[in-house]
Amino acid sequence: MNGPQTTPTPRLTSLAHGGGCGCKIAPAVLSEILSKMPPGLLPKELMVGTETSDDAAVWRLNDQQALVATTDFFMPVVDDPTDFGKIAATNAISDIYAMGARPIFALALVGMPVNVLPPETVGAILRGGHDVCQAAGIPIAGGHTIDSVEPIYGLVVLGLAHPDHIRRNRDAREGDVLILGKGLGVGIYSAAFKKEALAPELYREMIASTTKLNTVGAALGADPAVHALTDITGFGLAGHVLEIARGSNLDARISLASLPVLPGVHELIGRGFFTGASDRNWASYGSSVQMAEGLGDQTRILLTDPQTSGGLLACVAPQAADRVLAMFNAAGFSRAAVVGKMAPMESKRPMVRIDA
């Protein structure tokens, strides 16, 4: 007689309609939603709020301290629960570094289909987030849980910085060079992974990239040659560069040949792997991206690819570019590269212009 049958645990990615930062609402839709919100309070202590597309809110505590607050959560981009927890936590903490601050503590946000996932799977997700917070030197001091149809995990993160070290995405200057800290292609990897077409060595590349903390952000914020800072996540490189261009009333020029790209990404694009978020991103802001003649769909896919836990993008005075690039390299960002520059607007609105 056969013993009791156990139901196999489903793939985490099979429980989610989207994954990672590809879950973000499309930029155009988000803009429409926010445009209809009534104006809120604007106390003088609020240094950064919703008026710009910055990565976190900032509240001036005193002349020496500013409190930075952010939250980020999403559905699984991988099936391994520990890896999922690590990626989600790394991604959430990144917003603090992208403001030029250092994190001080986090709160966990947990939504799980408890009738589908066993407790040990949920526990592994939480341990992954715990491990990353330990690496960042911060505690998870609390949080909130719900029973959810799809698995969701992320963090609320608080950080501190000197008010003069806060780096917004609207303060780029004409002539600034753009330095990108991580290779592009995480969304391409995730699309191939969901179809079980991602080679093991490329999966390892994806995990290494998405779980690497952007700790260099705190040092970049303290450097006066770094004028603006953001991280590349769900809107893709073109979308987040466009946010800087619009906030600073400048054009951004990107050199396609200079972009750091994760191994195997071009080949995967050629095989037709990309996310639905890539198309949504292009539909939202493609009219503000001008590509050089001869550049086609493969370039568009790379530029709009949603980067889960992507790299920092720094706008740096040109004379300091080598020094800042060395800061990235010393922090372990071996793929960091100068990828473009900020330039005067050539038309009536800010554009991202892609050179071959």
NUMI-695648 format. One record per residue: x, y, z of N, C-alpha, C in turn; residue in three letters. Coordinates in pm, whole numbers, plus 32768, in hexadecimal, padded with zeros to 4 digits. Atoms other than C-alpha are relative to their C-alpha. Layout:
% NUMI-695648
XYZXYZXYZALA;...
This chain:
% NUMI-695648
80547F8A80008000800080008058807C8000MET;7FB07F888008808981527FA07FE7805A8079ASN;800E7FA27F9380CA825280AF7FBD80807FD2GLY;80407F828022803883B180B88050804A7F95PRO;7FC17FB7806C808084807F84801980918029GLN;7FE17F747FE1812F85D07FB07FFC80527F7FTHR;80087FA7807480ED86F27EC7808580487FF1THR;7F807FBC8010823387757E337FF18097800CPRO;80027F6E7FF5828788DE7E82800F803C7F75THR;7FF77FC68087824689AF7D488078805E7FF3PRO;7F997F9B801983528A867CA67FCD80878030ARG;80297F7C7FD183488BDC7D4B7FD480597F8CLEU;80237FA9807183448C887BF77F7C7FD97FC0THR;80808029803A82138BBB7B907F8A803B804BSER;806C7FC87FAD814A8C637CA67FEE80967FEALEU;80027F6F801281898DC57C287FE980227F6DALA;80197FD8808B81078E757AF18074804F7FC7HIS;7F877FBA8029824B8F3C7AE480697FEB806BGLY;7F9880167F9D83958F407B9A80608073800BGLY;7F9B7F997FEB8491902C7C327FCC808B7FDEGLY;80267F778021849391967BC37FB080097F7ECYS;80598002807383DE912C7A867F6F800A8028GLY;80897FF27FCF82A691377B627FD380928007CYS;80237F737FEF82B392B27B6C7F92802B7F9FLYS;80627FC3805A818E93747AE0804D80517F98ILE;7FBC7FBA806D81F39404798E800C8095801EALA;7FEB7F737FDE8283956679A57F8F805C7FD9PRO;806C7FA7802E816E960A78D87F847FEF8056ALA;8076801A7FAC805B956379A48015803A808BVAL;7FE17FCA7F7B810695BE7AEB7FF680988000LEU;80067F6D800A812B97287A797F7180317FFCSER;808D7FD880097FBA973A7A227FBB7FF38088GLU;803C80157F7D7F5596AB7B74802980708060ILE;7FCD7F9E7FA0803497977C397FD5808E7FDDLEU;80277F7980287FCD98C87B6C7F7680268034SER;80887FE57FD17E6A98A67BF17FF780028098LYS;80007FFA7F6F7ED3989D7D5D7FFD8091802FMET;80027F777FCC7E8099D57E2980878024803EPRO;7F817FD87FC37FA89AA07EA680017FDF8094PRO;7FF480227F7380259A307FF88048806C804EGLY;7FB87FA27FAB80CE9ADF8118809180087FD1LEU;7F747FEB802582269B7180CB804880498071LEU;7FB77FBF7F9282CC9BB9821A808F801E7FD8PRO;7F7A7FD58028841A9C67820780697F958019LYS;7F9F80697FE284C99B37829980077F957F92GLU;80038066806984679A60816C805A802C7F8DLEU;7F9F7FD98066859A9A7A808F7FDF7FC27F78MET;80238047807B852799797F8C7F7D7FB58017VAL;808080457FF783C299047F567FD87FCB7F79GLY;80338036807E82EA98AE7E2C800E80607F8BTHR;7FF77F9C806A833C99E67D6580617FD77F92GLU;7FA4803580648455992E7CB07FFA7F688003THR;800180948007848A97C37C4A80797FC78048SER;7F8C802F7FB5858A97857D597FE77F78803FASP;800580897FD085D696397DFC7FCC7FF2808DASP;802D80067F76857396917F607FD5808B802EALA;80247F807FC184D9979F8039806D80268064ALA;7F977FD07FA685BE9878810B7FC6806B805CVAL;80327FA47F99856C9930824F80788037804ETRP;7F917FC27FB786639A2982E67FE27FFB8096ARG;800F80067F6F868B99D98458803F80798043LEU;7FB97F8D7FCA87879AEB84A1806B80277F9AASN;7F9A7FD1805F88B19B98840180657F957FDBASP;7F9C8068801789809A5984117FC57F7C7FD0GLN;803B808180208887994383CB7F80800E7FAFGLN;807C800D804D877F98EE82CA7FD77F6D8003ALA;803580877FFE869F97BC82E67FCE7FDC7F74LEU;8027802E8086867196F881A07FA87F858011VAL;8060806D7FEF8546960E817F7FD27FCD7F78ALA;802D803C807D84E5951B806D7FBC7F7B801CTHR;803480877FF9842493DC802E80017FC37F75THR;800280478080843C92D77F1D7FDF7F6E801AASP;8025808C7FF483A091817EF17FD17FCF7F79PHE;802E8037807F834D90977DD47FEA7F6A800BPHE;80198090800A82F38F377D67807D7FBA7FCEMET;7F838048801B83F48E257D268033800F7F72PRO;7FBC7FFF808184EE8E487C0C804F7F7E7FEDVAL;7FBD80838003858D8CF67C637FB07F9F8055VAL;804A80667FB585158BAF7CFB803F7FDF8087ASP;7FBE801D7F8286188B817E0D7FD380678068ASP;80397F9E7FA285748C1F7F42806A80588043PRO;7F977FAF7FC186BA8C8F7FE38033806A7F9FTHR;7FD57F9E8065872D8D337EA17F98806D7FEDASP;806A7F9C800D85DB8DDF7E7E800780658072PHE;7FF77FA67F8E85F98E6E7FDD8079805C7FF8GLY;7F867FAE800C875C8EE57F9D7FEF806D7F96LYS;80117FA0806D87038F8C7E537FA38071802AILE;80617F9B7FD985D3903E7EE0803980618068ALA;7FC67FAA7F99869190BF800F806C805A7FC7ALA;7F967FB0803F87BD91327F427FC380727FAFTHR;80437F9C805286D491E97E557FC5806F8055ASN;803E7F9B7FAB861B929B7F6F8068805B8041ALA;7F987FB07FBE8756930D80238044805D7F9CILE;7FBC7FB0806687E293927EDA7FCC808F7FF8SER;80387F79800986F594BC7EE2803E805F8066ASP;7FBC7FAD7F9C87A29538801D8088802B7FCAILE;7F7D7FDF803988F895247F787FF180607F89TYR;80137FAB8075886995CC7E427FE380908023ALA;80107F767FD1882097017F12807F8036803FMET;7F827FD67FC28986970E7F9480037FEA8096GLY;800B80167F708925968B80EC80307F748024ALA;7FE080867FCE8976955D81C47F857FCC804AARG;807580377FBB88639473824380197FEF8094PRO;7FF280147F6F881E945683B87FA97F8E8034ILE;804E80767FDE8701935983D67F917FEC7F9APHE;80678023806185ED92AB83157F897FC08047ALA;807980487FD9848B9225833D7FDB7FA47F8DLEU;802180608068841A90F082807F6D800C7FD6ALA;80868004803982E990ED819A7FED7F767FC2LEU;800D808C802882698F8A81667F6F7FE07FDEVAL;808280348028813F8F0A80A180157F777FC1GLY;7FE68088802F81328D91806B7F7E7FB17FF5MET;8072805D800980338C907FF080187F8A805FPRO;7FD9805E7F98804B8BCC81337FC07F767FEDVAL;803B8083801C7F668AB780B480467FB87F8DASN;7FB88039807380558A787F8F80927FE78022VAL;7F72800B7FE181B48AB3801380147FCB808ELEU;7FE680337F79823789E7813A804D80668054PRO;7FBD7F9F7FA882BB8AA6826A809680087FE9PRO;7F6F7FFC801384218A3F821E802880537F86GLU;7FE37FAC8074840F8AEA80C97FF880948025THR;800F7F757FD3838E8C2D816380748026805AVAL;7F8F7FE47FA784998C12826E808180167FB4GLY;7F877FEF804F85A88BEF8166800380897FBDALA;80087F7A803B852F8D2F80BB802A80688067ILE;7FE07F9F7F9685438DEA820480937FF88027LEU;7F71800D7FDF869C8D5B824E805780427F97ARG;7FB47FBB806987168DD780FD800580968017GLY;80027F717FE286A58F37815480528021807BGLY;7FB17FEC7F86873E8F1682AE809580007FE1HIS;7F72800A8020888E8EAF821C8033807F7FBBASP;7FD77F868046889B8FDF8137800580768062VAL;7FFF7F927F9E883E90CC825280787FF4805ECYS;7F8780157FB18953902F8322807A80337FB5GLN;7F8F7FD280508A4590738205800380987FF6ALA;80087F6E800589CB91DC81F78017803F8089ALA;7FE77FCE7F798A0191FB836F7F86803C8042GLY;807B7FC87FC68893923E83C47FA67F908032ILE;806080637FD187879188848C7F7B800B7FB4PRO;808D7FFB8024862D912884167FB5800C8084ILE;80347FDE7F7C857791CC85387F6B7FE6800FALA;8090801A7FF98413915E84E97FCA7FEB7F75GLY;803A800F80848320914983CA7F6D7FE08007GLY;808E8022800881CA90D3835B7FEF7F8E7F9EHIS;801A8072805681428F9382C37F6C7FF77FDETHR;8089801C802780078F3C82007FFC7F7C7FB3ILE;8018807580557F768E0781597FD980367F77ASP;800F7FC380847F938E5F7FE87FF27F957F95SER;800F805E806F7F328DB77EA180877FE47FBEVAL;7F7C800F803C80918DF37E16806A801C8069GLU;7F957FE47F9F81DA8DE97ED7803D80897FE8PRO;7FC97F79800682588F467F24806180108075ILE;7FA17FE47F94838C8FAB7FE9804D807F7FE0TYR;7FAF7F87800F844690EF8022801980408088GLY;7FDA7FBA7F8584B691ED81217FD480927FFDLEU;7FF87F707FE88476934581AB808C80188038VAL;7F777FE87FD385D293D881DD800F80938024VAL;7FDF7F787FD58641950C829C809780117FFFLEU;7F727FE38005879195B58274801B808C8031GLY;7FD47F7C7FD3885796E482E0806C80367FA3LEU;7F957FBC8049893097E2822C800780908030ALA;7FF97F6F7FEC89AF9941825A7FA880417F97HIS;80577FC0806488B39A2981AF8049802B7F82PRO;7FB47FD5807689C79AA580C7802B7F8A7FA9ASP;7FD58076804B8A0F994080597F8E7FBA7FB6HIS;8070803A804888B398F27FD78012801A7F6BILE;7FEF7FF4809188C898AD7E627F7D7FDF7FBAARG;807E80128048878C98E07D96801B7FE97F6CARG;7FED8018808F8752988C7C2B7FE2807B7FACASN;801C7F86804C870599F37BC8807480648000ARG;7F927FA17FEE88579A8D7C0E80777FE47FA5ASP;7F948014806189259A117AE7802380837FBEALA;7FD07F86804089F39B1A7A3880317FE47F72ARG;7FD0800D80898A4A9B5478CF80947FD68001GLU;7F77803280068B889A95787D801D7F8D805EGLY;7FEB80737FA88B6199947993800C7F807FAFASP;7FF98085803C8BCE983879327FA87FA28051VAL;805780627FC08AEB97117982804F7F808018LEU;7FBA807C7FDC8B8395E97A3A7F997F9D8033ILE;805D806A7FDB8ABA94A67A54804C7F918048LEU;7FB5805B7FAA8B1B93B07B667FF37F6C7FE2GLY;8015809080198A8992617AF47FDF7FE87F6ELYS;8023802680888A5991A879AF7F6A7FF67FEDGLY;808E80068022890791AE78FF7FD97F737FD3LEU;8032807D8036882E908578A97FB77FA68061GLY;804280557F9D8789900579E77F747FD67FD2VAL;808580228031862F9016794B80047F977F92GLY;7FED8064806A86AB8F52781D801B7F788040ILE;7FE5807C7FB787398E4B79097F7E7FC7803BTYR;807880327FBC85F08E3679C87F9B7FC97F9CSER;805C8032806685268E0C7887802B7F757FD3ALA;7FCE8084802786058CE878227FEE7F9C8071ALA;800F80597F8C85F78C5879837F727FCB800APHE;808B802B7FF4847B8C4F79867FDD7F957F99LYS;80178065806884888B7F784680657F8F8009LYS;7F9E806A7FE585958A9D78DC806B7FF97F93GLU;7F9D7FFA806B868D8B1377D5807E804B802AALA;7F8B7FB87FD187908BC078B080687F9C8030LEU;7F95805C7FDC88D98B0578C9802A80168092ALA;7FDA7FF47F7389568ABC7A2D8068806D801BPRO;7F9A7F9A7FE98A868B9C7A057FC7808E7FF4GLU;803F7F7D800B89A78CBE799A7FA4801C8076LEU;804E7FEF7F8488C08C827AC2805C80328070TYR;7FA17FD47F9989F38CA67BA0802780927FECARG;7FE47F73801E8A458DEE7AF07F8D80598030GLU;80747FB27FD788E38E697B317FFB80118097MET;80057FF97F6E88F08E157CA3807280588035ILE;7F8E7FAF7FD38A4B8EB07CCB7FE380957FEEALA;801C7F74801B89D58FF57C2D7F9080368059SER;80767FCD7FB9888290137CD7800D7FFC8097THR;7FED80047F6F89048FC37E3480798050802DTHR;7F8E7FAC7FDA8A2C90B27E2B7FCC8089802ELYS;802F7F827FC789E191D97F0F804980777FC3LEU;7FC67F8580398A1993347E7C803A805A806DASN;7FCC7FB87F8C8ADB939C7FB18051807B7FDCTHR;7FAF7F8E80298BB4948E7EEB7FAF80817FFEVAL;80557F8980078A89957C7EE4801880638070GLY;7FE87FA57F908AD4960B803D807D80547FE7ALA;7F857FB5801F8C34966D7FD07FE980607F8CALA;801D7FA880718BB196FB7E897FB4807C802ELEU;804A7F8E7FCD8ABF97D87F48805980668045GLY;7FA47FA67FBA8BDE986A8011806480437FA4ALA;7F9F7FCA80608CA298BD7ED57FC280757FB4ASP;803C7F8B80428C5D9A1F7E5580037FF97F68PRO;7FFB800C80928CB899B57CF27F8C7FAD7FCAALA;8076804D80288B8798CF7CEC7F87805A8013VAL;806C7F9E7FF98A6299B17C987F767FC28009HIS;808280447FFE894298BC7C6780187F6A8004ALA;7FEF808F7FEA8907974F7CB77F787FBE7FFCLEU;807980527FFD87FF96457C79802B7F707FEFTHR;7FE08089802387E994CE7C4C7FA57FD37F8EASP;8048802F8076877894177B147FAE7F878028ILE;8057806E7FD6864A933E7B607F957FE77F94THR;806B8033805684F692F77AC67FE680497F7FGLY;80197FB5807B84E7940B79C1806F7FF17F99PHE;7F928014805D862A939B791D805F80757FFEGLY;7F9B7F9680068761946678D67FC7807F7FC2LEU;80337F89804486B2955077E17F9D804B8056ALA;80657FBF7FAE8592959478CF803A804C8074GLY;7FC77FBB7F8C866795EB79FA805E80707FD6HIS;7FB07F918035875B96BA792D7FA480737FD7VAL;805F7F988027862D977478A47FCD804D8079LEU;80297FBA7F8685BE97C47A08806880698027GLU;7F977F9F7FE2870F986B7A437FFE80727F9BILE;80037F99806886FB992578F77F8C80618016ALA;80747FAA7FEA859E99A6793E800F8053807EARG;7FEF7FB57F8485F09A067AA48067806E7FF5GLY;7F917FA1800B87299AC17A367FF5805A7F86SER;80127FB1807B86A09B5978F0807A7FF77FA4ASN;7F8F801A805787B59ABA78257FDF7F887FA8LEU;8000807E804B87E199B2771980677FA2803EASP;7F9B80647FDC889698707769802B7FB97F81ALA;7FCA80498073897897D2766480407F808034ARG;7FD080837FD589BA965E7690804C7FBF7F8DILE;7FB1804880628ACC95A175D97FE07F6A800BSER;8027808D7FFD8A41944A7582807A7FA5800FLEU;7F8880547FFD8B9F93BD755080407FFB808AALA;7FC17FF97F7C8C01942376B27FAF7FBB806ESER;805680387F998AE0937C776980357F7A8032LEU;7FDC80837FCB8B46926278547F887FA37FF8PRO;806D805F80158A74912F780180297F7A803DVAL;7FE380817FC38A5E8FE978C280197F967F94LEU;7FDF806680648AE78EB378117F847FBD7FC5PRO;806A804B80428A058E0D77127F82804C7FE1GLY;807D7FB4801089028F23770D7FDE80187F6EVAL;801D7FE4808D89258F80759E7FCD7F837FB9HIS;802C807C803F89038E14753A7F727FDC8029GLU;8087801C7FD187CA8DEC76117F99805C7FBDLEU;805A7FA58048872E8F2275757FE97FCC7F73ILE;800B8035808787788E8D74207FA57F867FF7GLY;805880767FFC86B98D55748B7F7280248029ARG;80897FD47FE785898E2674E27FD9800A8092GLY;80217FF77F7385A38E3C765C7FFF8092802EPHE;800D7F7C7FC285238F8276F37F7D8001804DPHE;80767FFB7FA984188FEA77ED7F9380597FC5THR;806D7FA7802782C3908677B88015808D8033GLY;7FE47F7A7FCB833B91A67890805580527F9FALA;7FAF7FB88062843591FE777F7FA880487F9BSER;805E7FC1805E831A923F76897FB180708043ASP;804B7F987FB882559302778F8057807B8016ARG;7FA67F8F7FEC838493D777DB800D80527F7FASN;7FEE7FB9808083BA942B766B7F81804D7FDATRP;807E7FBC801E82499481763D7FF0807D8055ALA;800E7F8E7FA48266956F7765805B80757FDDSER;7FA17F918012839C9634770680507FF97F7FTYR;7FB1800F807B841A95C375B18006807D7FABGLY;7FFF7F85805083BA970F7514806A8063802FSER;7F967FAA7FCA84C697B075F180897FC07FF4SER;7F808043801785D996C17583801C80007F6BVAL;7FD97FFA808C868C96FE743B807A7FA77FEBGLN;7F92805C801A876595E273BB804280227F7BMET;7FB57FE680798875960F72B87FD17FA47F8FALA;802B804C8075882D9595715980427F768001GLU;7FCD808880048853941D71387FEB7FB1807FGLY;801B80457F8387FE93CD72A17F6D7FD78003LEU;80888032800A86C892F472BD7FCE7FBF807FGLY;8048803D7F918602920A739A805D7FCB806EASP;7FA880367F9887299167744A8032806E805DGLN;7FD77F8E7FAD87A292BB74C07F8E802F8058THR;80757FD57FB38644931F752B7FE77FA38076ARG;801880607F95861D91E075F5806580118070ILE;7F997FEE7F9A8768921676A87FE8807F8051LEU;80137F7F7FBD8718938276F87F888001805ELEU;807B80007FB285BE933477837FF77F8A805FTHR;800380787FAD861691EF78347FF880248094ASP;800B7FE07F72859D9203799E806E7FBD8051PRO;7F9080347FB286C291DB7A897FD67FED8091GLN;8018801C7F73866C91327BD08084800F804BTHR;7F877FE87FB1876991AE7CD1807580267FA6SER;7F9B7FD5805F882B92647BC3806B8059803DGLY;7F8E7FB27FD2895C93407BD77FDF80928019GLY;800A7F707FEE898A94A57C4B802A80467F7FLEU;7FD97FA9806F899D95B47B4280258087803BLEU;7FCE7F837FC68A7096E07BA6801D80667F93ALA;7FDF7F8F80578A8498337AFA8074804A8040CYS;7F827FDA7FC18BE898A37B348046806C7FAEVAL;7FB07F9B80458CB899D77AE2806D7FBB7FAFALA;7FA7804C80598D92996F79B9808D7FF08035PRO;7F7780097FCE8EDC99BA7A66800E7F998070GLN;7FFB80627F938E7F98C67B7D7FD77F747FD2ALA;8036808080318E0797A87A9E805B7F8B8021ALA;7FA4806F7FE78F4096D17AC180027FDC8095ASP;7FFC80197F708F4596FB7C3A7F817FBA802FARG;807E803C7FD68DD496A57C637FF47F727FC8VAL;8000808780398DF6957C7B7880587FA38055LEU;7FA9804F7FA98F1595057C557FBB7FDE8084ALA;804E801C7F878E2B95207D847FA37F897FE8MET;8055807280228D3694367CD780527F7F7FFCPHE;7FAD8078800F8E4C93427C7E80337FCE8087ASN;7FCD80277F7D8EDB93457DDE7F947FBF8056ALA;806F803A7FB68D8192F07E657FD07F7C7FC4ALA;80208082803A8D7691BA7D877FA780037F87GLY;80547FF580788CB392407C5D805A80007F84PHE;7F9D800F806A8D9891B97B517FCA80277F77SER;803A7FDB80828CA492037A357FDE80947FF6ARG;80217F7180038C7A93747A90804480437F89ALA;7FCC7FC180798CA8945179607FC2808A7FECALA;80367F8180308C7F95B078D97FAB7FE07F85VAL;805D802A806A8B4C958A77F97FC580777FB3VAL;80387F8E80488AFA96ED778B801A80838047GLY;7FEE7F7C7FC48AD7985877EA7F7E804E7FF8LYS;80717FA4800389DB996B782F802480757FA5MET;7FE67F9A806689B99A6F771B7F8B80637FFAALA;806E7FA0800E88EA9BA576C97F8D7FC37FAFPRO;80738030804C878A9B637648800980307F6FMET;7FFF7FDE808E877D9B5774CD7F7580207FCCGLU;80897FE1802786029B7A74C17FB9803E8078SER;804B7FBA7F9884ED9C03759C7FEA7FAC807ELYS;801180567F8B84EC9ADC768B80787FA48010ARG;7F8C80587FE985F499FE772C7FEF7F7C7FB5PRO;7FFF807C804C865498CD766080757FAA802FMET;7F91805D7FF4872C9798768580297FDB7F73VAL;7FD18018808887FF9779754B80697F918004ARG;7FAC80777FFF88A5962C7501805D80017F88ILE;7F9A8006806989EA962F743B80317F717FF2ASP;7FD3808B801A8A6C94EF739A80847FE48048ALA;
